[in-house]
Structure formats: structure tokens, C-alpha cells
Amino acid sequence: MARGHQKELARQRNEKNASNKSTTQKGTAAAGLTYQCVICKAQMGDRKTYKLHFENKHPKNELPPELKDVHA
């Protein structure tokens, strides 16, 4: 069992790793999601995925103009 100085170093190392990991992953994920569905507000990374989502989840609605030229 770690005591004293070793315990403090381990705690600092764990806090540093946890904070870096969560902010890096969140920032990277948010940067990749550039398209947002106009109906359900779901976020997608590219136009092809957005078109597939729209066709499958909202078949009765008309495609938005930015998806009309996308080939899925």
C-alpha cells in the first residue's frame, strides 16, 4: 500500500490523466460533429451519414436542400 509521498504522487498523476483524457475526447468528438438534423437535432459527422439518417428516421419529410446533391 502506498503511503506518504508515493500516495500523493499517485493521486496527482491520476487527476492529471483523468482531466486530460476527458477534455481531449470531448473536444475531438464535438469537433467531428458538424451537421445537425433539422428535425430531431441529432448530430452527424458528414453529409452522407446525415442523408442516410434523414432517409431512415424521417422518410415522410422532404430532404433539406443541402442533402439533395449527396449520393449515398
CHARMM internal coordinates of N, CA and C (Angstrom, degrees):
IC EDIT
DIST 1 N 1 CA 1.4394
DIST 1 CA 1 C 1.5310
ANGL 1 N 1 CA 1 C 108.47
DIST 1 C 2 N 1.3106
ANGL 1 CA 1 C 2 N 115.67
DIHE 1 N 1 CA 1 C 2 N 131.89
DIST 2 N 2 CA 1.4606
ANGL 1 C 2 N 2 CA 120.18
DIHE 1 CA 1 C 2 N 2 CA -178.73
DIST 2 CA 2 C 1.5173
ANGL 2 N 2 CA 2 C 110.30
DIHE 1 C 2 N 2 CA 2 C -75.49
DIST 2 C 3 N 1.3275
ANGL 2 CA 2 C 3 N 115.11
DIHE 2 N 2 CA 2 C 3 N 140.33
DIST 3 N 3 CA 1.4634
ANGL 2 C 3 N 3 CA 119.15
DIHE 2 CA 2 C 3 N 3 CA -179.80
DIST 3 CA 3 C 1.5106
ANGL 3 N 3 CA 3 C 109.72
DIHE 2 C 3 N 3 CA 3 C -135.28
DIST 3 C 4 N 1.3021
ANGL 3 CA 3 C 4 N 114.53
DIHE 3 N 3 CA 3 C 4 N 154.35
DIST 4 N 4 CA 1.4519
ANGL 3 C 4 N 4 CA 119.80
DIHE 3 CA 3 C 4 N 4 CA 171.76
DIST 4 CA 4 C 1.5120
ANGL 4 N 4 CA 4 C 113.46
DIHE 3 C 4 N 4 CA 4 C 62.98
DIST 4 C 5 N 1.3117
ANGL 4 CA 4 C 5 N 114.62
DIHE 4 N 4 CA 4 C 5 N -122.20
DIST 5 N 5 CA 1.4588
ANGL 4 C 5 N 5 CA 121.60
DIHE 4 CA 4 C 5 N 5 CA -174.10
DIST 5 CA 5 C 1.5313
ANGL 5 N 5 CA 5 C 111.63
DIHE 4 C 5 N 5 CA 5 C -63.87
DIST 5 C 6 N 1.3128
ANGL 5 CA 5 C 6 N 117.94
DIHE 5 N 5 CA 5 C 6 N -41.61
DIST 6 N 6 CA 1.4620
ANGL 5 C 6 N 6 CA 121.23
DIHE 5 CA 5 C 6 N 6 CA 179.55
DIST 6 CA 6 C 1.5228
ANGL 6 N 6 CA 6 C 111.09
DIHE 5 C 6 N 6 CA 6 C -61.72
DIST 6 C 7 N 1.3140
ANGL 6 CA 6 C 7 N 116.34
DIHE 6 N 6 CA 6 C 7 N -40.99
DIST 7 N 7 CA 1.4610
ANGL 6 C 7 N 7 CA 121.35
DIHE 6 CA 6 C 7 N 7 CA -179.77
DIST 7 CA 7 C 1.5326
ANGL 7 N 7 CA 7 C 110.48
DIHE 6 C 7 N 7 CA 7 C -63.75
DIST 7 C 8 N 1.3047
ANGL 7 CA 7 C 8 N 116.87
DIHE 7 N 7 CA 7 C 8 N -43.52
DIST 8 N 8 CA 1.4681
ANGL 7 C 8 N 8 CA 121.83
DIHE 7 CA 7 C 8 N 8 CA 179.34
DIST 8 CA 8 C 1.5320
ANGL 8 N 8 CA 8 C 110.99
DIHE 7 C 8 N 8 CA 8 C -64.56
DIST 8 C 9 N 1.3294
ANGL 8 CA 8 C 9 N 117.36
DIHE 8 N 8 CA 8 C 9 N -42.87
DIST 9 N 9 CA 1.4608
ANGL 8 C 9 N 9 CA 120.73
DIHE 8 CA 8 C 9 N 9 CA 177.93
DIST 9 CA 9 C 1.5306
ANGL 9 N 9 CA 9 C 111.54
DIHE 8 C 9 N 9 CA 9 C -63.07
DIST 9 C 10 N 1.3106
ANGL 9 CA 9 C 10 N 116.86
DIHE 9 N 9 CA 9 C 10 N -41.79
DIST 10 N 10 CA 1.4603
ANGL 9 C 10 N 10 CA 120.93
DIHE 9 CA 9 C 10 N 10 CA 179.08
DIST 10 CA 10 C 1.5223
ANGL 10 N 10 CA 10 C 110.58
DIHE 9 C 10 N 10 CA 10 C -64.07
DIST 10 C 11 N 1.3232
ANGL 10 CA 10 C 11 N 118.60
DIHE 10 N 10 CA 10 C 11 N -41.04
DIST 11 N 11 CA 1.4575
ANGL 10 C 11 N 11 CA 122.64
DIHE 10 CA 10 C 11 N 11 CA 179.59
DIST 11 CA 11 C 1.5253
ANGL 11 N 11 CA 11 C 110.31
DIHE 10 C 11 N 11 CA 11 C -63.63
DIST 11 C 12 N 1.3309
ANGL 11 CA 11 C 12 N 116.76
DIHE 11 N 11 CA 11 C 12 N -44.84
DIST 12 N 12 CA 1.4608
ANGL 11 C 12 N 12 CA 120.51
DIHE 11 CA 11 C 12 N 12 CA 178.85
DIST 12 CA 12 C 1.5347
ANGL 12 N 12 CA 12 C 111.27
DIHE 11 C 12 N 12 CA 12 C -63.52
DIST 12 C 13 N 1.3103
ANGL 12 CA 12 C 13 N 117.00
DIHE 12 N 12 CA 12 C 13 N -42.04
DIST 13 N 13 CA 1.4570
ANGL 12 C 13 N 13 CA 121.79
DIHE 12 CA 12 C 13 N 13 CA 179.69
DIST 13 CA 13 C 1.5312
ANGL 13 N 13 CA 13 C 110.56
DIHE 12 C 13 N 13 CA 13 C -63.44
DIST 13 C 14 N 1.3187
ANGL 13 CA 13 C 14 N 117.50
DIHE 13 N 13 CA 13 C 14 N -42.55
DIST 14 N 14 CA 1.4590
ANGL 13 C 14 N 14 CA 121.45
DIHE 13 CA 13 C 14 N 14 CA 179.97
DIST 14 CA 14 C 1.5260
ANGL 14 N 14 CA 14 C 111.45
DIHE 13 C 14 N 14 CA 14 C -66.64
DIST 14 C 15 N 1.3288
ANGL 14 CA 14 C 15 N 117.86
DIHE 14 N 14 CA 14 C 15 N -40.39
DIST 15 N 15 CA 1.4668
ANGL 14 C 15 N 15 CA 120.91
DIHE 14 CA 14 C 15 N 15 CA 178.00
DIST 15 CA 15 C 1.5264
ANGL 15 N 15 CA 15 C 110.59
DIHE 14 C 15 N 15 CA 15 C -63.88
DIST 15 C 16 N 1.3254
ANGL 15 CA 15 C 16 N 116.13
DIHE 15 N 15 CA 15 C 16 N -42.54
DIST 16 N 16 CA 1.4683
ANGL 15 C 16 N 16 CA 120.99
DIHE 15 CA 15 C 16 N 16 CA -179.22
DIST 16 CA 16 C 1.5257
ANGL 16 N 16 CA 16 C 110.25
DIHE 15 C 16 N 16 CA 16 C -63.83
DIST 16 C 17 N 1.3163
ANGL 16 CA 16 C 17 N 117.51
DIHE 16 N 16 CA 16 C 17 N -46.08
DIST 17 N 17 CA 1.4633
ANGL 16 C 17 N 17 CA 121.39
DIHE 16 CA 16 C 17 N 17 CA -179.30
DIST 17 CA 17 C 1.5221
ANGL 17 N 17 CA 17 C 111.24
DIHE 16 C 17 N 17 CA 17 C -64.74
DIST 17 C 18 N 1.3120
ANGL 17 CA 17 C 18 N 118.21
DIHE 17 N 17 CA 17 C 18 N -41.04
DIST 18 N 18 CA 1.4606
ANGL 17 C 18 N 18 CA 121.94
DIHE 17 CA 17 C 18 N 18 CA -178.46
DIST 18 CA 18 C 1.5234
ANGL 18 N 18 CA 18 C 110.85
DIHE 17 C 18 N 18 CA 18 C -66.79
DIST 18 C 19 N 1.3151
ANGL 18 CA 18 C 19 N 117.72
DIHE 18 N 18 CA 18 C 19 N -42.48
DIST 19 N 19 CA 1.4561
ANGL 18 C 19 N 19 CA 119.83
DIHE 18 CA 18 C 19 N 19 CA -178.40
DIST 19 CA 19 C 1.5266
ANGL 19 N 19 CA 19 C 111.50
DIHE 18 C 19 N 19 CA 19 C -69.83
DIST 19 C 20 N 1.3167
ANGL 19 CA 19 C 20 N 118.31
DIHE 19 N 19 CA 19 C 20 N -39.88
DIST 20 N 20 CA 1.4639
ANGL 19 C 20 N 20 CA 121.07
DIHE 19 CA 19 C 20 N 20 CA 179.29
DIST 20 CA 20 C 1.5189
ANGL 20 N 20 CA 20 C 111.54
DIHE 19 C 20 N 20 CA 20 C -67.32
DIST 20 C 21 N 1.2956
ANGL 20 CA 20 C 21 N 117.39
DIHE 20 N 20 CA 20 C 21 N -40.18
DIST 21 N 21 CA 1.4520
ANGL 20 C 21 N 21 CA 121.95
DIHE 20 CA 20 C 21 N 21 CA -176.75
DIST 21 CA 21 C 1.5281
ANGL 21 N 21 CA 21 C 111.27
DIHE 20 C 21 N 21 CA 21 C -66.37
DIST 21 C 22 N 1.3259
ANGL 21 CA 21 C 22 N 117.65
DIHE 21 N 21 CA 21 C 22 N -46.20
DIST 22 N 22 CA 1.4579
ANGL 21 C 22 N 22 CA 119.96
DIHE 21 CA 21 C 22 N 22 CA -175.53
DIST 22 CA 22 C 1.5273
ANGL 22 N 22 CA 22 C 111.67
DIHE 21 C 22 N 22 CA 22 C -68.91
DIST 22 C 23 N 1.3067
ANGL 22 CA 22 C 23 N 118.68
DIHE 22 N 22 CA 22 C 23 N -42.16
DIST 23 N 23 CA 1.4617
ANGL 22 C 23 N 23 CA 119.86
DIHE 22 CA 22 C 23 N 23 CA -178.11
DIST 23 CA 23 C 1.5188
ANGL 23 N 23 CA 23 C 110.83
DIHE 22 C 23 N 23 CA 23 C -71.57
DIST 23 C 24 N 1.2975
ANGL 23 CA 23 C 24 N 118.60
DIHE 23 N 23 CA 23 C 24 N -35.28
DIST 24 N 24 CA 1.4571
ANGL 23 C 24 N 24 CA 121.40
DIHE 23 CA 23 C 24 N 24 CA 179.68
DIST 24 CA 24 C 1.5187
ANGL 24 N 24 CA 24 C 110.35
DIHE 23 C 24 N 24 CA 24 C -67.10
DIST 24 C 25 N 1.3022
ANGL 24 CA 24 C 25 N 117.84
DIHE 24 N 24 CA 24 C 25 N -45.67
DIST 25 N 25 CA 1.4534
ANGL 24 C 25 N 25 CA 120.91
DIHE 24 CA 24 C 25 N 25 CA -179.16
DIST 25 CA 25 C 1.5164
ANGL 25 N 25 CA 25 C 111.72
DIHE 24 C 25 N 25 CA 25 C -66.97
DIST 25 C 26 N 1.3097
ANGL 25 CA 25 C 26 N 117.76
DIHE 25 N 25 CA 25 C 26 N -41.21
DIST 26 N 26 CA 1.4611
ANGL 25 C 26 N 26 CA 121.01
DIHE 25 CA 25 C 26 N 26 CA 179.80
DIST 26 CA 26 C 1.5144
ANGL 26 N 26 CA 26 C 110.90
DIHE 25 C 26 N 26 CA 26 C -65.88
DIST 26 C 27 N 1.3228
ANGL 26 CA 26 C 27 N 116.36
DIHE 26 N 26 CA 26 C 27 N -43.30
DIST 27 N 27 CA 1.4582
ANGL 26 C 27 N 27 CA 120.38
DIHE 26 CA 26 C 27 N 27 CA -179.82
DIST 27 CA 27 C 1.5155
ANGL 27 N 27 CA 27 C 112.29
DIHE 26 C 27 N 27 CA 27 C -65.13
DIST 27 C 28 N 1.3094
ANGL 27 CA 27 C 28 N 116.95
DIHE 27 N 27 CA 27 C 28 N -40.42
DIST 28 N 28 CA 1.4517
ANGL 27 C 28 N 28 CA 121.39
DIHE 27 CA 27 C 28 N 28 CA -179.82
DIST 28 CA 28 C 1.5226
ANGL 28 N 28 CA 28 C 110.35
DIHE 27 C 28 N 28 CA 28 C -68.07
DIST 28 C 29 N 1.3017
ANGL 28 CA 28 C 29 N 117.07
DIHE 28 N 28 CA 28 C 29 N -43.04
DIST 29 N 29 CA 1.4680
ANGL 28 C 29 N 29 CA 120.84
DIHE 28 CA 28 C 29 N 29 CA -179.88
DIST 29 CA 29 C 1.5208
ANGL 29 N 29 CA 29 C 111.15
DIHE 28 C 29 N 29 CA 29 C -65.30
DIST 29 C 30 N 1.3027
ANGL 29 CA 29 C 30 N 117.89
DIHE 29 N 29 CA 29 C 30 N -43.27
DIST 30 N 30 CA 1.4629
ANGL 29 C 30 N 30 CA 121.24
DIHE 29 CA 29 C 30 N 30 CA -179.21
DIST 30 CA 30 C 1.5188
ANGL 30 N 30 CA 30 C 111.20
DIHE 29 C 30 N 30 CA 30 C -66.66
DIST 30 C 31 N 1.3101
ANGL 30 CA 30 C 31 N 118.45
DIHE 30 N 30 CA 30 C 31 N -35.11
DIST 31 N 31 CA 1.4530
ANGL 30 C 31 N 31 CA 121.52
DIHE 30 CA 30 C 31 N 31 CA -179.44
DIST 31 CA 31 C 1.5255
ANGL 31 N 31 CA 31 C 111.28
DIHE 30 C 31 N 31 CA 31 C -68.87
DIST 31 C 32 N 1.3216
ANGL 31 CA 31 C 32 N 117.36
DIHE 31 N 31 CA 31 C 32 N -29.80
DIST 32 N 32 CA 1.4556
ANGL 31 C 32 N 32 CA 121.32
DIHE 31 CA 31 C 32 N 32 CA -178.75
DIST 32 CA 32 C 1.5089
ANGL 32 N 32 CA 32 C 114.10
DIHE 31 C 32 N 32 CA 32 C -78.66
DIST 32 C 33 N 1.3129
ANGL 32 CA 32 C 33 N 119.02
DIHE 32 N 32 CA 32 C 33 N -20.28
DIST 33 N 33 CA 1.4568
ANGL 32 C 33 N 33 CA 122.40
DIHE 32 CA 32 C 33 N 33 CA -178.02
DIST 33 CA 33 C 1.5221
ANGL 33 N 33 CA 33 C 109.75
DIHE 32 C 33 N 33 CA 33 C -92.40
DIST 33 C 34 N 1.3176
ANGL 33 CA 33 C 34 N 115.60
DIHE 33 N 33 CA 33 C 34 N 94.63
DIST 34 N 34 CA 1.4588
ANGL 33 C 34 N 34 CA 119.30
DIHE 33 CA 33 C 34 N 34 CA -172.84
DIST 34 CA 34 C 1.5229
ANGL 34 N 34 CA 34 C 113.53
DIHE 33 C 34 N 34 CA 34 C -103.72
DIST 34 C 35 N 1.3253
ANGL 34 CA 34 C 35 N 118.79
DIHE 34 N 34 CA 34 C 35 N -19.39
DIST 35 N 35 CA 1.4584
ANGL 34 C 35 N 35 CA 121.75
DIHE 34 CA 34 C 35 N 35 CA -178.54
DIST 35 CA 35 C 1.5186
ANGL 35 N 35 CA 35 C 110.10
DIHE 34 C 35 N 35 CA 35 C -110.06
DIST 35 C 36 N 1.3301
ANGL 35 CA 35 C 36 N 115.91
DIHE 35 N 35 CA 35 C 36 N 141.40
DIST 36 N 36 CA 1.4611
ANGL 35 C 36 N 36 CA 121.14
DIHE 35 CA 35 C 36 N 36 CA -178.61
DIST 36 CA 36 C 1.5236
ANGL 36 N 36 CA 36 C 108.46
DIHE 35 C 36 N 36 CA 36 C -127.83
DIST 36 C 37 N 1.3229
ANGL 36 CA 36 C 37 N 116.36
DIHE 36 N 36 CA 36 C 37 N 130.21
DIST 37 N 37 CA 1.4571
ANGL 36 C 37 N 37 CA 122.13
DIHE 36 CA 36 C 37 N 37 CA 179.55
DIST 37 CA 37 C 1.5274
ANGL 37 N 37 CA 37 C 109.45
DIHE 36 C 37 N 37 CA 37 C -64.08
DIST 37 C 38 N 1.3301
ANGL 37 CA 37 C 38 N 115.96
DIHE 37 N 37 CA 37 C 38 N 133.04
DIST 38 N 38 CA 1.4642
ANGL 37 C 38 N 38 CA 120.10
DIHE 37 CA 37 C 38 N 38 CA -177.41
DIST 38 CA 38 C 1.5240
ANGL 38 N 38 CA 38 C 112.27
DIHE 37 C 38 N 38 CA 38 C -73.32
DIST 38 C 39 N 1.3204
ANGL 38 CA 38 C 39 N 118.07
DIHE 38 N 38 CA 38 C 39 N -17.52
DIST 39 N 39 CA 1.4599
ANGL 38 C 39 N 39 CA 120.98
DIHE 38 CA 38 C 39 N 39 CA -177.89
DIST 39 CA 39 C 1.5281
ANGL 39 N 39 CA 39 C 112.03
DIHE 38 C 39 N 39 CA 39 C -96.73
DIST 39 C 40 N 1.3378
ANGL 39 CA 39 C 40 N 117.37
DIHE 39 N 39 CA 39 C 40 N -55.41
DIST 40 N 40 CA 1.4706
ANGL 39 C 40 N 40 CA 120.14
DIHE 39 CA 39 C 40 N 40 CA -174.31
DIST 40 CA 40 C 1.5195
ANGL 40 N 40 CA 40 C 113.79
DIHE 39 C 40 N 40 CA 40 C -103.79
DIST 40 C 41 N 1.3249
ANGL 40 CA 40 C 41 N 117.91
DIHE 40 N 40 CA 40 C 41 N -3.21
DIST 41 N 41 CA 1.4678
ANGL 40 C 41 N 41 CA 123.99
DIHE 40 CA 40 C 41 N 41 CA 177.83
DIST 41 CA 41 C 1.5292
ANGL 41 N 41 CA 41 C 113.75
DIHE 40 C 41 N 41 CA 41 C 65.82
DIST 41 C 42 N 1.3322
ANGL 41 CA 41 C 42 N 117.83
DIHE 41 N 41 CA 41 C 42 N 19.67
DIST 42 N 42 CA 1.4653
ANGL 41 C 42 N 42 CA 120.96
DIHE 41 CA 41 C 42 N 42 CA 174.19
DIST 42 CA 42 C 1.5247
ANGL 42 N 42 CA 42 C 108.34
DIHE 41 C 42 N 42 CA 42 C -71.68
DIST 42 C 43 N 1.3206
ANGL 42 CA 42 C 43 N 116.82
DIHE 42 N 42 CA 42 C 43 N 147.62
DIST 43 N 43 CA 1.4579
ANGL 42 C 43 N 43 CA 120.60
DIHE 42 CA 42 C 43 N 43 CA -177.89
DIST 43 CA 43 C 1.5197
ANGL 43 N 43 CA 43 C 110.71
DIHE 42 C 43 N 43 CA 43 C -106.90
DIST 43 C 44 N 1.3480
ANGL 43 CA 43 C 44 N 115.11
DIHE 43 N 43 CA 43 C 44 N 138.66
DIST 44 N 44 CA 1.4459
ANGL 43 C 44 N 44 CA 122.07
DIHE 43 CA 43 C 44 N 44 CA 179.61
DIST 44 CA 44 C 1.5243
ANGL 44 N 44 CA 44 C 109.81
DIHE 43 C 44 N 44 CA 44 C -128.51
DIST 44 C 45 N 1.3186
ANGL 44 CA 44 C 45 N 116.06
DIHE 44 N 44 CA 44 C 45 N 160.21
DIST 45 N 45 CA 1.4569
ANGL 44 C 45 N 45 CA 120.85
DIHE 44 CA 44 C 45 N 45 CA -176.84
DIST 45 CA 45 C 1.5039
ANGL 45 N 45 CA 45 C 115.20
DIHE 44 C 45 N 45 CA 45 C -87.75
DIST 45 C 46 N 1.3292
ANGL 45 CA 45 C 46 N 117.89
DIHE 45 N 45 CA 45 C 46 N -28.13
DIST 46 N 46 CA 1.4671
ANGL 45 C 46 N 46 CA 119.18
DIHE 45 CA 45 C 46 N 46 CA -179.90
DIST 46 CA 46 C 1.5254
ANGL 46 N 46 CA 46 C 110.60
DIHE 45 C 46 N 46 CA 46 C -143.69
DIST 46 C 47 N 1.3367
ANGL 46 CA 46 C 47 N 115.24
DIHE 46 N 46 CA 46 C 47 N 169.43
DIST 47 N 47 CA 1.4613
ANGL 46 C 47 N 47 CA 120.50
DIHE 46 CA 46 C 47 N 47 CA -174.54
DIST 47 CA 47 C 1.5254
ANGL 47 N 47 CA 47 C 112.15
DIHE 46 C 47 N 47 CA 47 C -70.15
DIST 47 C 48 N 1.3173
ANGL 47 CA 47 C 48 N 117.57
DIHE 47 N 47 CA 47 C 48 N -32.16
DIST 48 N 48 CA 1.4648
ANGL 47 C 48 N 48 CA 120.84
DIHE 47 CA 47 C 48 N 48 CA -179.82
DIST 48 CA 48 C 1.5339
ANGL 48 N 48 CA 48 C 110.16
DIHE 47 C 48 N 48 CA 48 C -64.92
DIST 48 C 49 N 1.3097
ANGL 48 CA 48 C 49 N 116.65
DIHE 48 N 48 CA 48 C 49 N -45.37
DIST 49 N 49 CA 1.4577
ANGL 48 C 49 N 49 CA 121.19
DIHE 48 CA 48 C 49 N 49 CA 177.44
DIST 49 CA 49 C 1.5232
ANGL 49 N 49 CA 49 C 110.72
DIHE 48 C 49 N 49 CA 49 C -64.44
DIST 49 C 50 N 1.3143
ANGL 49 CA 49 C 50 N 115.87
DIHE 49 N 49 CA 49 C 50 N -39.35
DIST 50 N 50 CA 1.4607
ANGL 49 C 50 N 50 CA 121.25
DIHE 49 CA 49 C 50 N 50 CA 178.47
DIST 50 CA 50 C 1.5311
ANGL 50 N 50 CA 50 C 110.09
DIHE 49 C 50 N 50 CA 50 C -61.32
DIST 50 C 51 N 1.3327
ANGL 50 CA 50 C 51 N 117.26
DIHE 50 N 50 CA 50 C 51 N -43.40
DIST 51 N 51 CA 1.4639
ANGL 50 C 51 N 51 CA 120.07
DIHE 50 CA 50 C 51 N 51 CA 179.83
DIST 51 CA 51 C 1.5258
ANGL 51 N 51 CA 51 C 110.85
DIHE 50 C 51 N 51 CA 51 C -65.46
DIST 51 C 52 N 1.3217
ANGL 51 CA 51 C 52 N 117.30
DIHE 51 N 51 CA 51 C 52 N -43.54
DIST 52 N 52 CA 1.4672
ANGL 51 C 52 N 52 CA 120.58
DIHE 51 CA 51 C 52 N 52 CA 177.81
DIST 52 CA 52 C 1.5265
ANGL 52 N 52 CA 52 C 110.46
DIHE 51 C 52 N 52 CA 52 C -60.79
DIST 52 C 53 N 1.3093
ANGL 52 CA 52 C 53 N 117.39
DIHE 52 N 52 CA 52 C 53 N -43.34
DIST 53 N 53 CA 1.4554
ANGL 52 C 53 N 53 CA 122.01
DIHE 52 CA 52 C 53 N 53 CA 177.67
DIST 53 CA 53 C 1.5252
ANGL 53 N 53 CA 53 C 110.00
DIHE 52 C 53 N 53 CA 53 C -59.43
DIST 53 C 54 N 1.3244
ANGL 53 CA 53 C 54 N 116.23
DIHE 53 N 53 CA 53 C 54 N -47.69
DIST 54 N 54 CA 1.4584
ANGL 53 C 54 N 54 CA 120.71
DIHE 53 CA 53 C 54 N 54 CA -176.26
DIST 54 CA 54 C 1.5239
ANGL 54 N 54 CA 54 C 111.14
DIHE 53 C 54 N 54 CA 54 C -64.03
DIST 54 C 55 N 1.3262
ANGL 54 CA 54 C 55 N 117.25
DIHE 54 N 54 CA 54 C 55 N -42.33
DIST 55 N 55 CA 1.4652
ANGL 54 C 55 N 55 CA 120.77
DIHE 54 CA 54 C 55 N 55 CA 179.46
DIST 55 CA 55 C 1.5231
ANGL 55 N 55 CA 55 C 112.24
DIHE 54 C 55 N 55 CA 55 C -66.27
DIST 55 C 56 N 1.3271
ANGL 55 CA 55 C 56 N 117.33
DIHE 55 N 55 CA 55 C 56 N -35.71
DIST 56 N 56 CA 1.4635
ANGL 55 C 56 N 56 CA 120.55
DIHE 55 CA 55 C 56 N 56 CA -177.78
DIST 56 CA 56 C 1.5281
ANGL 56 N 56 CA 56 C 113.46
DIHE 55 C 56 N 56 CA 56 C -83.53
DIST 56 C 57 N 1.2994
ANGL 56 CA 56 C 57 N 117.35
DIHE 56 N 56 CA 56 C 57 N -40.21
DIST 57 N 57 CA 1.4664
ANGL 56 C 57 N 57 CA 120.97
DIHE 56 CA 56 C 57 N 57 CA -174.39
DIST 57 CA 57 C 1.5273
ANGL 57 N 57 CA 57 C 113.75
DIHE 56 C 57 N 57 CA 57 C -90.96
DIST 57 C 58 N 1.3195
ANGL 57 CA 57 C 58 N 117.11
DIHE 57 N 57 CA 57 C 58 N -26.39
DIST 58 N 58 CA 1.4613
ANGL 57 C 58 N 58 CA 121.11
DIHE 57 CA 57 C 58 N 58 CA -175.86
DIST 58 CA 58 C 1.5401
ANGL 58 N 58 CA 58 C 110.58
DIHE 57 C 58 N 58 CA 58 C -132.10
DIST 58 C 59 N 1.3341
ANGL 58 CA 58 C 59 N 118.21
DIHE 58 N 58 CA 58 C 59 N 58.84
DIST 59 N 59 CA 1.4691
ANGL 58 C 59 N 59 CA 120.09
DIHE 58 CA 58 C 59 N 59 CA -173.48
DIST 59 CA 59 C 1.5338
ANGL 59 N 59 CA 59 C 114.18
DIHE 58 C 59 N 59 CA 59 C -66.94
DIST 59 C 60 N 1.3179
ANGL 59 CA 59 C 60 N 117.92
DIHE 59 N 59 CA 59 C 60 N -25.52
DIST 60 N 60 CA 1.4675
ANGL 59 C 60 N 60 CA 120.00
DIHE 59 CA 59 C 60 N 60 CA -177.73
DIST 60 CA 60 C 1.5207
ANGL 60 N 60 CA 60 C 112.58
DIHE 59 C 60 N 60 CA 60 C -80.81
DIST 60 C 61 N 1.3025
ANGL 60 CA 60 C 61 N 117.78
DIHE 60 N 60 CA 60 C 61 N -17.24
DIST 61 N 61 CA 1.4621
ANGL 60 C 61 N 61 CA 121.67
DIHE 60 CA 60 C 61 N 61 CA -177.90
DIST 61 CA 61 C 1.5238
ANGL 61 N 61 CA 61 C 110.17
DIHE 60 C 61 N 61 CA 61 C -89.40
DIST 61 C 62 N 1.3082
ANGL 61 CA 61 C 62 N 115.68
DIHE 61 N 61 CA 61 C 62 N 153.31
DIST 62 N 62 CA 1.4581
ANGL 61 C 62 N 62 CA 121.48
DIHE 61 CA 61 C 62 N 62 CA 178.06
DIST 62 CA 62 C 1.5330
ANGL 62 N 62 CA 62 C 109.98
DIHE 61 C 62 N 62 CA 62 C -77.67
DIST 62 C 63 N 1.3336
ANGL 62 CA 62 C 63 N 115.96
DIHE 62 N 62 CA 62 C 63 N 144.48
DIST 63 N 63 CA 1.4645
ANGL 62 C 63 N 63 CA 120.52
DIHE 62 CA 62 C 63 N 63 CA 178.97
DIST 63 CA 63 C 1.5240
ANGL 63 N 63 CA 63 C 110.72
DIHE 62 C 63 N 63 CA 63 C -62.70
DIST 63 C 64 N 1.3251
ANGL 63 CA 63 C 64 N 116.83
DIHE 63 N 63 CA 63 C 64 N 140.40
DIST 64 N 64 CA 1.4664
ANGL 63 C 64 N 64 CA 119.30
DIHE 63 CA 63 C 64 N 64 CA 173.82
DIST 64 CA 64 C 1.5296
ANGL 64 N 64 CA 64 C 109.66
DIHE 63 C 64 N 64 CA 64 C -64.88
DIST 64 C 65 N 1.3270
ANGL 64 CA 64 C 65 N 118.05
DIHE 64 N 64 CA 64 C 65 N 154.92
DIST 65 N 65 CA 1.4663
ANGL 64 C 65 N 65 CA 120.76
DIHE 64 CA 64 C 65 N 65 CA -177.11
DIST 65 CA 65 C 1.5296
ANGL 65 N 65 CA 65 C 114.27
DIHE 64 C 65 N 65 CA 65 C -59.58
DIST 65 C 66 N 1.3298
ANGL 65 CA 65 C 66 N 118.54
DIHE 65 N 65 CA 65 C 66 N -30.49
DIST 66 N 66 CA 1.4667
ANGL 65 C 66 N 66 CA 119.54
DIHE 65 CA 65 C 66 N 66 CA -178.98
DIST 66 CA 66 C 1.5281
ANGL 66 N 66 CA 66 C 113.33
DIHE 65 C 66 N 66 CA 66 C -72.45
DIST 66 C 67 N 1.3650
ANGL 66 CA 66 C 67 N 117.74
DIHE 66 N 66 CA 66 C 67 N -10.08
DIST 67 N 67 CA 1.4620
ANGL 66 C 67 N 67 CA 120.51
DIHE 66 CA 66 C 67 N 67 CA -179.22
DIST 67 CA 67 C 1.5244
ANGL 67 N 67 CA 67 C 112.92
DIHE 66 C 67 N 67 CA 67 C -106.60
DIST 67 C 68 N 1.2997
ANGL 67 CA 67 C 68 N 119.21
DIHE 67 N 67 CA 67 C 68 N -3.99
DIST 68 N 68 CA 1.4709
ANGL 67 C 68 N 68 CA 121.44
DIHE 67 CA 67 C 68 N 68 CA -175.21
DIST 68 CA 68 C 1.5208
ANGL 68 N 68 CA 68 C 112.38
DIHE 67 C 68 N 68 CA 68 C -66.05
DIST 68 C 69 N 1.3164
ANGL 68 CA 68 C 69 N 118.95
DIHE 68 N 68 CA 68 C 69 N -31.26
DIST 69 N 69 CA 1.4673
ANGL 68 C 69 N 69 CA 121.25
DIHE 68 CA 68 C 69 N 69 CA -177.71
DIST 69 CA 69 C 1.5267
ANGL 69 N 69 CA 69 C 113.71
DIHE 68 C 69 N 69 CA 69 C -95.26
DIST 69 C 70 N 1.3323
ANGL 69 CA 69 C 70 N 118.80
DIHE 69 N 69 CA 69 C 70 N 3.44
DIST 70 N 70 CA 1.4717
ANGL 69 C 70 N 70 CA 122.49
DIHE 69 CA 69 C 70 N 70 CA -177.88
DIST 70 CA 70 C 1.5260
ANGL 70 N 70 CA 70 C 108.99
DIHE 69 C 70 N 70 CA 70 C -86.05
DIST 70 C 71 N 1.3447
ANGL 70 CA 70 C 71 N 115.86
DIHE 70 N 70 CA 70 C 71 N 132.32
DIST 71 N 71 CA 1.4657
ANGL 70 C 71 N 71 CA 121.09
DIHE 70 CA 70 C 71 N 71 CA 177.42
DIST 71 CA 71 C 1.5115
ANGL 71 N 71 CA 71 C 108.33
DIHE 70 C 71 N 71 CA 71 C -102.00
DIST 71 C 72 N 1.3173
ANGL 71 CA 71 C 72 N 116.48
DIHE 71 N 71 CA 71 C 72 N 118.02
DIST 72 N 72 CA 1.4635
ANGL 71 C 72 N 72 CA 121.08
DIHE 71 CA 71 C 72 N 72 CA -178.06
DIST 72 CA 72 C 1.5038
ANGL 72 N 72 CA 72 C 111.93
DIHE 71 C 72 N 72 CA 72 C -91.65
END
COOR INIT
IC SEED 1 N 1 CA 1 C
IC BUILD
